[in-house]
Amino acid sequence: MLAKTPSCVECGLPWGAPAFRHEDEAPLYWSDTGLLCSVSCATQHFDRRREEGTFAPIPADCPIDL
Ligand SMILES: [Zn+2]
């Protein structure tokens, strides 16, 4: 059970919304700061992280316990 319902860190779309892209119970996109709902939010997120210089090149562990 999740402590709180996660949502997309880019657009705020809640986990479980029809537009939130996931594979069964597992998210498809995330960073070290949270989940991302779609490839477009992931692209936007990582582009901004690169601009800010906070991009982490090492894949983060999935933030959800499955
Ligand atoms: Zn999103």
N, CA, C, O and the ligand as a Tripos MOL2 file, in Angstrom:
@<TRIPOS>MOLECULE
protein
  265   263    67     0     0
PROTEIN
NO_CHARGES

@<TRIPOS>ATOM
      1 N           0.8550   -1.2070    0.0000 N.3       1 MET1
      2 CA          0.0000    0.0000    0.0000 C.3       1 MET1
      3 C           0.8800    1.2430    0.0000 C.2       1 MET1
      4 O           1.8250    1.3580    0.7800 O.2       1 MET1
      5 N           0.5550    2.1470   -0.8720 N.am      2 LEU2
      6 CA          1.3250    3.3780   -0.9460 C.3       2 LEU2
      7 C           0.9260    4.3150    0.1810 C.2       2 LEU2
      8 O          -0.2430    4.4090    0.5520 O.2       2 LEU2
      9 N           1.9280    5.0090    0.7180 N.am      3 ALA3
     10 CA          1.6550    5.9680    1.7790 C.3       3 ALA3
     11 C           0.8250    7.1330    1.2530 C.2       3 ALA3
     12 O          -0.0680    7.6350    1.9370 O.2       3 ALA3
     13 N           1.1280    7.5510    0.0390 N.am      4 LYS4
     14 CA          0.3290    8.5970   -0.5840 C.3       4 LYS4
     15 C           0.2080    8.2960   -2.0630 C.2       4 LYS4
     16 O           1.0550    7.6090   -2.6330 O.2       4 LYS4
     17 N          -0.8270    8.8010   -2.6790 N.am      5 THR5
     18 CA         -0.9990    8.5950   -4.1040 C.3       5 THR5
     19 C           0.0150    9.4360   -4.8470 C.2       5 THR5
     20 O           0.0100   10.6600   -4.7210 O.2       5 THR5
     21 N           0.8730    8.8120   -5.6110 N.am      6 PRO6
     22 CA          1.8550    9.5970   -6.3480 C.3       6 PRO6
     23 C           1.1920   10.2870   -7.5360 C.2       6 PRO6
     24 O           0.1240    9.8830   -7.9950 O.2       6 PRO6
     25 N           1.8390   11.3150   -8.0110 N.am      7 SER7
     26 CA          1.3620   11.9620   -9.2250 C.3       7 SER7
     27 C           2.5770   12.3830  -10.0420 C.2       7 SER7
     28 O           3.7060   12.4140   -9.5520 O.2       7 SER7
     29 N           2.3080   12.7060  -11.3050 N.am      8 CYS8
     30 CA          3.3780   13.0850  -12.2120 C.3       8 CYS8
     31 C           4.0760   14.3470  -11.7000 C.2       8 CYS8
     32 O           3.4120   15.3380  -11.3960 O.2       8 CYS8
     33 N           5.4020   14.3200  -11.6040 N.am      9 VAL9
     34 CA          6.1300   15.4760  -11.0910 C.3       9 VAL9
     35 C           6.1600   16.6260  -12.0970 C.2       9 VAL9
     36 O           6.5040   17.7500  -11.7330 O.2       9 VAL9
     37 N           5.8090   16.3630  -13.3420 N.am     10 GLU10
     38 CA          5.7910   17.4340  -14.3350 C.3      10 GLU10
     39 C           4.4270   18.1060  -14.4200 C.2      10 GLU10
     40 O           4.3360   19.3280  -14.3080 O.2      10 GLU10
     41 N           3.3720   17.3300  -14.6160 N.am     11 CYS11
     42 CA          2.0590   17.9410  -14.8560 C.3      11 CYS11
     43 C           1.0780   17.7090  -13.7180 C.2      11 CYS11
     44 O          -0.0220   18.2620  -13.7340 O.2      11 CYS11
     45 N           1.4540   16.9020  -12.7280 N.am     12 GLY12
     46 CA          0.5790   16.7030  -11.5780 C.3      12 GLY12
     47 C          -0.5450   15.7070  -11.7920 C.2      12 GLY12
     48 O          -1.4060   15.5400  -10.9280 O.2      12 GLY12
     49 N          -0.5400   15.0450  -12.9390 N.am     13 LEU13
     50 CA         -1.5660   14.0400  -13.1950 C.3      13 LEU13
     51 C          -1.4730   12.9280  -12.1540 C.2      13 LEU13
     52 O          -0.3970   12.3620  -11.9590 O.2      13 LEU13
     53 N          -2.5840   12.6010  -11.4790 N.am     14 PRO14
     54 CA         -2.4990   11.5730  -10.4390 C.3      14 PRO14
     55 C          -2.3340   10.1760  -11.0150 C.2      14 PRO14
     56 O          -2.8750    9.8410  -12.0690 O.2      14 PRO14
     57 N          -1.5770    9.3830  -10.2920 N.am     15 TRP15
     58 CA         -1.4500    7.9600  -10.6040 C.3      15 TRP15
     59 C          -2.8550    7.3480  -10.6340 C.2      15 TRP15
     60 O          -3.6760    7.6070   -9.7540 O.2      15 TRP15
     61 N          -3.1120    6.5380  -11.6530 N.am     16 GLY16
     62 CA         -4.4320    5.9220  -11.7630 C.3      16 GLY16
     63 C          -5.3340    6.6450  -12.7450 C.2      16 GLY16
     64 O          -6.3530    6.0980  -13.1660 O.2      16 GLY16
     65 N          -4.9710    7.8830  -13.1230 N.am     17 ALA17
     66 CA         -5.7420    8.5940  -14.1390 C.3      17 ALA17
     67 C          -5.5850    7.8540  -15.4720 C.2      17 ALA17
     68 O          -4.5380    7.2620  -15.7340 O.2      17 ALA17
     69 N          -6.6300    7.8880  -16.3150 N.am     18 PRO18
     70 CA         -6.5630    7.1320  -17.5740 C.3      18 PRO18
     71 C          -5.3700    7.4950  -18.4520 C.2      18 PRO18
     72 O          -4.8590    6.6400  -19.1750 O.2      18 PRO18
     73 N          -4.9180    8.7480  -18.4010 N.am     19 ALA19
     74 CA         -3.8080    9.1770  -19.2530 C.3      19 ALA19
     75 C          -2.4440    8.8170  -18.6670 C.2      19 ALA19
     76 O          -1.4190    8.9550  -19.3350 O.2      19 ALA19
     77 N          -2.4360    8.3590  -17.4280 N.am     20 PHE20
     78 CA         -1.1620    8.0180  -16.7910 C.3      20 PHE20
     79 C          -0.6680    6.7050  -17.3700 C.2      20 PHE20
     80 O          -1.3180    5.6700  -17.2250 O.2      20 PHE20
     81 N           0.4800    6.7490  -18.0250 N.am     21 ARG21
     82 CA          1.0050    5.5560  -18.6910 C.3      21 ARG21
     83 C           1.6870    4.6460  -17.6790 C.2      21 ARG21
     84 O           2.6340    5.0430  -17.0000 O.2      21 ARG21
     85 N           1.1920    3.4310  -17.5940 N.am     22 HIS22
     86 CA          1.8510    2.4540  -16.7230 C.3      22 HIS22
     87 C           1.5970    1.0440  -17.2330 C.2      22 HIS22
     88 O           0.7060    0.8010  -18.0470 O.2      22 HIS22
     89 N           2.3920    0.1440  -16.7380 N.am     23 GLU23
     90 CA          2.3240   -1.2560  -17.1380 C.3      23 GLU23
     91 C           1.7930   -2.0320  -15.9430 C.2      23 GLU23
     92 O           2.5130   -2.2400  -14.9670 O.2      23 GLU23
     93 N           0.5360   -2.4620  -16.0140 N.am     24 ASP24
     94 CA         -0.1110   -3.0680  -14.8510 C.3      24 ASP24
     95 C           0.0650   -2.1300  -13.6540 C.2      24 ASP24
     96 O          -0.3980   -0.9910  -13.6940 O.2      24 ASP24
     97 N           0.7330   -2.5970  -12.5840 N.am     25 GLU25
     98 CA          0.8960   -1.7450  -11.4040 C.3      25 GLU25
     99 C           2.2250   -1.0090  -11.4040 C.2      25 GLU25
    100 O           2.5240   -0.2640  -10.4710 O.2      25 GLU25
    101 N           3.0240   -1.2130  -12.4440 N.am     26 ALA26
    102 CA          4.3640   -0.6330  -12.4550 C.3      26 ALA26
    103 C           4.4250    0.6090  -13.3340 C.2      26 ALA26
    104 O           3.9250    0.6010  -14.4590 O.2      26 ALA26
    105 N           5.0370    1.6780  -12.8270 N.am     27 PRO27
    106 CA          5.1930    2.8760  -13.6510 C.3      27 PRO27
    107 C           6.1760    2.6340  -14.7940 C.2      27 PRO27
    108 O           7.0770    1.8040  -14.6770 O.2      27 PRO27
    109 N           6.0050    3.3510  -15.8840 N.am     28 LEU28
    110 CA          6.9120    3.2400  -17.0320 C.3      28 LEU28
    111 C           7.9940    4.3060  -16.9990 C.2      28 LEU28
    112 O           9.0970    4.0890  -17.5000 O.2      28 LEU28
    113 N           7.6840    5.4620  -16.4090 N.am     29 TYR29
    114 CA          8.6310    6.5880  -16.4380 C.3      29 TYR29
    115 C           8.7450    7.1770  -15.0460 C.2      29 TYR29
    116 O           7.7470    7.3950  -14.3600 O.2      29 TYR29
    117 N           9.9650    7.4270  -14.6480 N.am     30 TRP30
    118 CA         10.1720    8.1120  -13.3570 C.3      30 TRP30
    119 C          11.5710    8.6640  -13.3330 C.2      30 TRP30
    120 O          12.4190    8.3070  -14.1510 O.2      30 TRP30
    121 N          11.8010    9.5590  -12.3620 N.am     31 SER31
    122 CA         13.1530   10.0410  -12.1010 C.3      31 SER31
    123 C          13.3840    9.8860  -10.6050 C.2      31 SER31
    124 O          12.5530    9.3190   -9.8960 O.2      31 SER31
    125 N          14.5070   10.3900  -10.1350 N.am     32 ASP32
    126 CA         14.7810   10.3110   -8.7040 C.3      32 ASP32
    127 C          13.8690   11.2200   -7.8930 C.2      32 ASP32
    128 O          13.8420   11.1220   -6.6660 O.2      32 ASP32
    129 N          13.1210   12.1010   -8.5500 N.am     33 THR33
    130 CA         12.2190   12.9810   -7.8100 C.3      33 THR33
    131 C          10.7660   12.5190   -7.8600 C.2      33 THR33
    132 O           9.9300   13.0740   -7.1490 O.2      33 THR33
    133 N          10.4490   11.5380   -8.6630 N.am     34 GLY34
    134 CA          9.0740   11.0650   -8.6700 C.3      34 GLY34
    135 C           8.6810   10.4370   -9.9870 C.2      34 GLY34
    136 O           9.5120   10.1910  -10.8610 O.2      34 GLY34
    137 N           7.3840   10.1850  -10.1010 N.am     35 LEU35
    138 CA          6.8600    9.5190  -11.2880 C.3      35 LEU35
    139 C           6.5740   10.5060  -12.4040 C.2      35 LEU35
    140 O           6.3270   11.6890  -12.1690 O.2      35 LEU35
    141 N           6.6120    9.9910  -13.6210 N.am     36 LEU36
    142 CA          6.2800   10.7810  -14.8040 C.3      36 LEU36
    143 C           5.2170   10.0060  -15.5740 C.2      36 LEU36
    144 O           5.3200    8.7900  -15.7400 O.2      36 LEU36
    145 N           4.1890   10.7240  -16.0460 N.am     37 CYS37
    146 CA          3.0090   10.0360  -16.5720 C.3      37 CYS37
    147 C           3.1720    9.5850  -18.0120 C.2      37 CYS37
    148 O           2.4550    8.6900  -18.4600 O.2      37 CYS37
    149 N           4.0890   10.1770  -18.7380 N.am     38 SER38
    150 CA          4.1420    9.9020  -20.1700 C.3      38 SER38
    151 C           5.5330   10.2190  -20.6840 C.2      38 SER38
    152 O           6.3440   10.8400  -19.9970 O.2      38 SER38
    153 N           5.7930    9.7780  -21.9150 N.am     39 VAL39
    154 CA          7.1100   10.0470  -22.4900 C.3      39 VAL39
    155 C           7.3010   11.5480  -22.7030 C.2      39 VAL39
    156 O           8.4280   12.0360  -22.6180 O.2      39 VAL39
    157 N           6.2320   12.2880  -22.9760 N.am     40 SER40
    158 CA          6.3940   13.7290  -23.1820 C.3      40 SER40
    159 C           6.7350   14.4330  -21.8730 C.2      40 SER40
    160 O           7.5590   15.3480  -21.8660 O.2      40 SER40
    161 N           6.1180   14.0250  -20.7670 N.am     41 CYS41
    162 CA          6.4920   14.6040  -19.4710 C.3      41 CYS41
    163 C           7.9040   14.1800  -19.0890 C.2      41 CYS41
    164 O           8.6510   14.9730  -18.5160 O.2      41 CYS41
    165 N           8.2790   12.9500  -19.3950 N.am     42 ALA42
    166 CA          9.6320   12.4880  -19.0860 C.3      42 ALA42
    167 C          10.6570   13.3030  -19.8680 C.2      42 ALA42
    168 O          11.6750   13.7190  -19.3150 O.2      42 ALA42
    169 N          10.3920   13.5300  -21.1430 N.am     43 THR43
    170 CA         11.3000   14.3060  -21.9880 C.3      43 THR43
    171 C          11.4470   15.7240  -21.4490 C.2      43 THR43
    172 O          12.5560   16.2420  -21.3250 O.2      43 THR43
    173 N          10.3120   16.3430  -21.1310 N.am     44 GLN44
    174 CA         10.3000   17.7020  -20.5970 C.3      44 GLN44
    175 C          11.0570   17.7640  -19.2680 C.2      44 GLN44
    176 O          11.8390   18.6820  -19.0220 O.2      44 GLN44
    177 N          10.8060   16.7760  -18.4310 N.am     45 HIS45
    178 CA         11.4350   16.7300  -17.1150 C.3      45 HIS45
    179 C          12.9580   16.6290  -17.2370 C.2      45 HIS45
    180 O          13.6940   17.3870  -16.6050 O.2      45 HIS45
    181 N          13.4150   15.6860  -18.0570 N.am     46 PHE46
    182 CA         14.8620   15.4800  -18.1450 C.3      46 PHE46
    183 C          15.5470   16.6020  -18.9060 C.2      46 PHE46
    184 O          16.7030   16.9210  -18.6290 O.2      46 PHE46
    185 N          14.8450   17.2100  -19.8710 N.am     47 ASP47
    186 CA         15.4040   18.3950  -20.5320 C.3      47 ASP47
    187 C          15.6340   19.5090  -19.5150 C.2      47 ASP47
    188 O          16.6840   20.1520  -19.5150 O.2      47 ASP47
    189 N          14.6400   19.7350  -18.6430 N.am     48 ARG48
    190 CA         14.7810   20.7860  -17.6330 C.3      48 ARG48
    191 C          15.8820   20.4410  -16.6360 C.2      48 ARG48
    192 O          16.6650   21.3050  -16.2420 O.2      48 ARG48
    193 N          15.9380   19.1810  -16.2340 N.am     49 ARG49
    194 CA         16.9870   18.7610  -15.2940 C.3      49 ARG49
    195 C          18.3780   18.9760  -15.8930 C.2      49 ARG49
    196 O          19.3130   19.3510  -15.1850 O.2      49 ARG49
    197 N          18.5080   18.7380  -17.1910 N.am     50 ARG50
    198 CA         19.8070   18.9750  -17.8390 C.3      50 ARG50
    199 C          20.1380   20.4660  -17.8320 C.2      50 ARG50
    200 O          21.2760   20.8570  -17.5710 O.2      50 ARG50
    201 N          19.1310   21.2940  -18.1210 N.am     51 GLU51
    202 CA         19.3390   22.7430  -18.1100 C.3      51 GLU51
    203 C          19.7230   23.2290  -16.7170 C.2      51 GLU51
    204 O          20.5880   24.0920  -16.5680 O.2      51 GLU51
    205 N          19.0780   22.6720  -15.7040 N.am     52 GLU52
    206 CA         19.3710   23.0710  -14.3220 C.3      52 GLU52
    207 C          20.6830   22.4880  -13.8210 C.2      52 GLU52
    208 O          21.2240   22.9310  -12.8080 O.2      52 GLU52
    209 N          21.1930   21.4860  -14.5400 N.am     53 GLY53
    210 CA         22.4130   20.8230  -14.0880 C.3      53 GLY53
    211 C          22.1650   19.8250  -12.9840 C.2      53 GLY53
    212 O          23.0980   19.4190  -12.2910 O.2      53 GLY53
    213 N          20.9120   19.4210  -12.8090 N.am     54 THR54
    214 CA         20.5930   18.4510  -11.7570 C.3      54 THR54
    215 C          20.2570   17.0820  -12.3300 C.2      54 THR54
    216 O          19.7770   16.1970  -11.6230 O.2      54 THR54
    217 N          20.5150   16.9250  -13.6130 N.am     55 PHE55
    218 CA         20.2200   15.6280  -14.2320 C.3      55 PHE55
    219 C          21.1070   14.5420  -13.6410 C.2      55 PHE55
    220 O          22.3290   14.6890  -13.5970 O.2      55 PHE55
    221 N          20.5020   13.4650  -13.1940 N.am     56 ALA56
    222 CA         21.2460   12.3220  -12.6460 C.3      56 ALA56
    223 C          21.3340   11.2470  -13.7200 C.2      56 ALA56
    224 O          20.3270   10.6450  -14.0910 O.2      56 ALA56
    225 N          22.5440   11.0100  -14.2150 N.am     57 PRO57
    226 CA         22.6750   10.0530  -15.3150 C.3      57 PRO57
    227 C          22.4530    8.6070  -14.8960 C.2      57 PRO57
    228 O          22.2640    7.7350  -15.7450 O.2      57 PRO57
    229 N          22.4740    8.3490  -13.5990 N.am     58 ILE58
    230 CA         22.2500    6.9810  -13.1260 C.3      58 ILE58
    231 C          20.7570    6.7900  -12.8990 C.2      58 ILE58
    232 O          20.1300    7.5850  -12.1990 O.2      58 ILE58
    233 N          20.1860    5.7460  -13.4820 N.am     59 PRO59
    234 CA         18.7570    5.5410  -13.3050 C.3      59 PRO59
    235 C          18.4000    5.4030  -11.8200 C.2      59 PRO59
    236 O          19.0460    4.6630  -11.0780 O.2      59 PRO59
    237 N          17.3780    6.1170  -11.4160 N.am     60 ALA60
    238 CA         16.9300    6.0510  -10.0330 C.3      60 ALA60
    239 C          16.1580    4.7600   -9.8260 C.2      60 ALA60
    240 O          15.5820    4.1990  -10.7580 O.2      60 ALA60
    241 N          16.1610    4.3060   -8.5870 N.am     61 ASP61
    242 CA         15.2720    3.2020   -8.2580 C.3      61 ASP61
    243 C          13.8350    3.6750   -8.3980 C.2      61 ASP61
    244 O          13.5130    4.8280   -8.1110 O.2      61 ASP61
    245 N          12.9930    2.7800   -8.8370 N.am     62 CYS62
    246 CA         11.5790    3.1160   -8.9240 C.3      62 CYS62
    247 C          11.0850    3.5400   -7.5530 C.2      62 CYS62
    248 O          11.2840    2.8280   -6.5690 O.2      62 CYS62
    249 N          10.4340    4.7140   -7.4860 N.am     63 PRO63
    250 CA         10.0310    5.2330   -6.1720 C.3      63 PRO63
    251 C           8.8440    4.5120   -5.5410 C.2      63 PRO63
    252 O           8.4650    4.8180   -4.4110 O.2      63 PRO63
    253 N           8.2670    3.5770   -6.2470 N.am     64 ILE64
    254 CA          7.1010    2.8650   -5.6980 C.3      64 ILE64
    255 C           7.4950    1.4860   -5.2340 C.2      64 ILE64
    256 O           8.2260    0.7800   -5.9290 O.2      64 ILE64
    257 N           7.0280    1.0980   -4.0860 N.am     65 ASP65
    258 CA          7.1720   -0.2910   -3.6620 C.3      65 ASP65
    259 C           6.0460   -1.0880   -4.2800 C.2      65 ASP65
    260 O           4.8720   -0.7700   -4.0910 O.2      65 ASP65
    261 N           6.3980   -2.1060   -5.0070 N.am     66 LEU66
    262 CA          5.3590   -2.9020   -5.6880 C.3      66 LEU66
    263 C           5.0580   -4.1560   -4.8870 C.2      66 LEU66
    264 O           4.2150   -4.9580   -5.2890 O.2      66 LEU66
    265 ZN          2.7280   14.2760  -16.6590 Zn       67 ZN67
@<TRIPOS>BOND
     1     1     2 1
     2     2     3 1
     3     3     4 2
     4     3     5 am
     5     5     6 1
     6     6     7 1
     7     7     8 2
     8     7     9 am
     9     9    10 1
    10    10    11 1
    11    11    12 2
    12    11    13 am
    13    13    14 1
    14    14    15 1
    15    15    16 2
    16    15    17 am
    17    17    18 1
    18    18    19 1
    19    19    20 2
    20    19    21 am
    21    21    22 1
    22    22    23 1
    23    23    24 2
    24    23    25 am
    25    25    26 1
    26    26    27 1
    27    27    28 2
    28    27    29 am
    29    29    30 1
    30    30    31 1
    31    31    32 2
    32    31    33 am
    33    33    34 1
    34    34    35 1
    35    35    36 2
    36    35    37 am
    37    37    38 1
    38    38    39 1
    39    39    40 2
    40    39    41 am
    41    41    42 1
    42    42    43 1
    43    43    44 2
    44    43    45 am
    45    45    46 1
    46    46    47 1
    47    47    48 2
    48    47    49 am
    49    49    50 1
    50    50    51 1
    51    51    52 2
    52    51    53 am
    53    53    54 1
    54    54    55 1
    55    55    56 2
    56    55    57 am
    57    57    58 1
    58    58    59 1
    59    59    60 2
    60    59    61 am
    61    61    62 1
    62    62    63 1
    63    63    64 2
    64    63    65 am
    65    65    66 1
    66    66    67 1
    67    67    68 2
    68    67    69 am
    69    69    70 1
    70    70    71 1
    71    71    72 2
    72    71    73 am
    73    73    74 1
    74    74    75 1
    75    75    76 2
    76    75    77 am
    77    77    78 1
    78    78    79 1
    79    79    80 2
    80    79    81 am
    81    81    82 1
    82    82    83 1
    83    83    84 2
    84    83    85 am
    85    85    86 1
    86    86    87 1
    87    87    88 2
    88    87    89 am
    89    89    90 1
    90    90    91 1
    91    91    92 2
    92    91    93 am
    93    93    94 1
    94    94    95 1
    95    95    96 2
    96    95    97 am
    97    97    98 1
    98    98    99 1
    99    99   100 2
   100    99   101 am
   101   101   102 1
   102   102   103 1
   103   103   104 2
   104   103   105 am
   105   105   106 1
   106   106   107 1
   107   107   108 2
   108   107   109 am
   109   109   110 1
   110   110   111 1
   111   111   112 2
   112   111   113 am
   113   113   114 1
   114   114   115 1
   115   115   116 2
   116   115   117 am
   117   117   118 1
   118   118   119 1
   119   119   120 2
   120   119   121 am
   121   121   122 1
   122   122   123 1
   123   123   124 2
   124   123   125 am
   125   125   126 1
   126   126   127 1
   127   127   128 2
   128   127   129 am
   129   129   130 1
   130   130   131 1
   131   131   132 2
   132   131   133 am
   133   133   134 1
   134   134   135 1
   135   135   136 2
   136   135   137 am
   137   137   138 1
   138   138   139 1
   139   139   140 2
   140   139   141 am
   141   141   142 1
   142   142   143 1
   143   143   144 2
   144   143   145 am
   145   145   146 1
   146   146   147 1
   147   147   148 2
   148   147   149 am
   149   149   150 1
   150   150   151 1
   151   151   152 2
   152   151   153 am
   153   153   154 1
   154   154   155 1
   155   155   156 2
   156   155   157 am
   157   157   158 1
   158   158   159 1
   159   159   160 2
   160   159   161 am
   161   161   162 1
   162   162   163 1
   163   163   164 2
   164   163   165 am
   165   165   166 1
   166   166   167 1
   167   167   168 2
   168   167   169 am
   169   169   170 1
   170   170   171 1
   171   171   172 2
   172   171   173 am
   173   173   174 1
   174   174   175 1
   175   175   176 2
   176   175   177 am
   177   177   178 1
   178   178   179 1
   179   179   180 2
   180   179   181 am
   181   181   182 1
   182   182   183 1
   183   183   184 2
   184   183   185 am
   185   185   186 1
   186   186   187 1
   187   187   188 2
   188   187   189 am
   189   189   190 1
   190   190   191 1
   191   191   192 2
   192   191   193 am
   193   193   194 1
   194   194   195 1
   195   195   196 2
   196   195   197 am
   197   197   198 1
   198   198   199 1
   199   199   200 2
   200   199   201 am
   201   201   202 1
   202   202   203 1
   203   203   204 2
   204   203   205 am
   205   205   206 1
   206   206   207 1
   207   207   208 2
   208   207   209 am
   209   209   210 1
   210   210   211 1
   211   211   212 2
   212   211   213 am
   213   213   214 1
   214   214   215 1
   215   215   216 2
   216   215   217 am
   217   217   218 1
   218   218   219 1
   219   219   220 2
   220   219   221 am
   221   221   222 1
   222   222   223 1
   223   223   224 2
   224   223   225 am
   225   225   226 1
   226   226   227 1
   227   227   228 2
   228   227   229 am
   229   229   230 1
   230   230   231 1
   231   231   232 2
   232   231   233 am
   233   233   234 1
   234   234   235 1
   235   235   236 2
   236   235   237 am
   237   237   238 1
   238   238   239 1
   239   239   240 2
   240   239   241 am
   241   241   242 1
   242   242   243 1
   243   243   244 2
   244   243   245 am
   245   245   246 1
   246   246   247 1
   247   247   248 2
   248   247   249 am
   249   249   250 1
   250   250   251 1
   251   251   252 2
   252   251   253 am
   253   253   254 1
   254   254   255 1
   255   255   256 2
   256   255   257 am
   257   257   258 1
   258   258   259 1
   259   259   260 2
   260   259   261 am
   261   261   262 1
   262   262   263 1
   263   263   264 2
@<TRIPOS>SUBSTRUCTURE
     1 MET1         2 RESIDUE 1 A MET
     2 LEU2         6 RESIDUE 1 A LEU
     3 ALA3        10 RESIDUE 1 A ALA
     4 LYS4        14 RESIDUE 1 A LYS
     5 THR5        18 RESIDUE 1 A THR
     6 PRO6        22 RESIDUE 1 A PRO
     7 SER7        26 RESIDUE 1 A SER
     8 CYS8        30 RESIDUE 1 A CYS
     9 VAL9        34 RESIDUE 1 A VAL
    10 GLU10       38 RESIDUE 1 A GLU
    11 CYS11       42 RESIDUE 1 A CYS
    12 GLY12       46 RESIDUE 1 A GLY
    13 LEU13       50 RESIDUE 1 A LEU
    14 PRO14       54 RESIDUE 1 A PRO
    15 TRP15       58 RESIDUE 1 A TRP
    16 GLY16       62 RESIDUE 1 A GLY
    17 ALA17       66 RESIDUE 1 A ALA
    18 PRO18       70 RESIDUE 1 A PRO
    19 ALA19       74 RESIDUE 1 A ALA
    20 PHE20       78 RESIDUE 1 A PHE
    21 ARG21       82 RESIDUE 1 A ARG
    22 HIS22       86 RESIDUE 1 A HIS
    23 GLU23       90 RESIDUE 1 A GLU
    24 ASP24       94 RESIDUE 1 A ASP
    25 GLU25       98 RESIDUE 1 A GLU
    26 ALA26      102 RESIDUE 1 A ALA
    27 PRO27      106 RESIDUE 1 A PRO
    28 LEU28      110 RESIDUE 1 A LEU
    29 TYR29      114 RESIDUE 1 A TYR
    30 TRP30      118 RESIDUE 1 A TRP
    31 SER31      122 RESIDUE 1 A SER
    32 ASP32      126 RESIDUE 1 A ASP
    33 THR33      130 RESIDUE 1 A THR
    34 GLY34      134 RESIDUE 1 A GLY
    35 LEU35      138 RESIDUE 1 A LEU
    36 LEU36      142 RESIDUE 1 A LEU
    37 CYS37      146 RESIDUE 1 A CYS
    38 SER38      150 RESIDUE 1 A SER
    39 VAL39      154 RESIDUE 1 A VAL
    40 SER40      158 RESIDUE 1 A SER
    41 CYS41      162 RESIDUE 1 A CYS
    42 ALA42      166 RESIDUE 1 A ALA
    43 THR43      170 RESIDUE 1 A THR
    44 GLN44      174 RESIDUE 1 A GLN
    45 HIS45      178 RESIDUE 1 A HIS
    46 PHE46      182 RESIDUE 1 A PHE
    47 ASP47      186 RESIDUE 1 A ASP
    48 ARG48      190 RESIDUE 1 A ARG
    49 ARG49      194 RESIDUE 1 A ARG
    50 ARG50      198 RESIDUE 1 A ARG
    51 GLU51      202 RESIDUE 1 A GLU
    52 GLU52      206 RESIDUE 1 A GLU
    53 GLY53      210 RESIDUE 1 A GLY
    54 THR54      214 RESIDUE 1 A THR
    55 PHE55      218 RESIDUE 1 A PHE
    56 ALA56      222 RESIDUE 1 A ALA
    57 PRO57      226 RESIDUE 1 A PRO
    58 ILE58      230 RESIDUE 1 A ILE
    59 PRO59      234 RESIDUE 1 A PRO
    60 ALA60      238 RESIDUE 1 A ALA
    61 ASP61      242 RESIDUE 1 A ASP
    62 CYS62      246 RESIDUE 1 A CYS
    63 PRO63      250 RESIDUE 1 A PRO
    64 ILE64      254 RESIDUE 1 A ILE
    65 ASP65      258 RESIDUE 1 A ASP
    66 LEU66      262 RESIDUE 1 A LEU
    67 ZN67       265 GROUP 0 **** ****
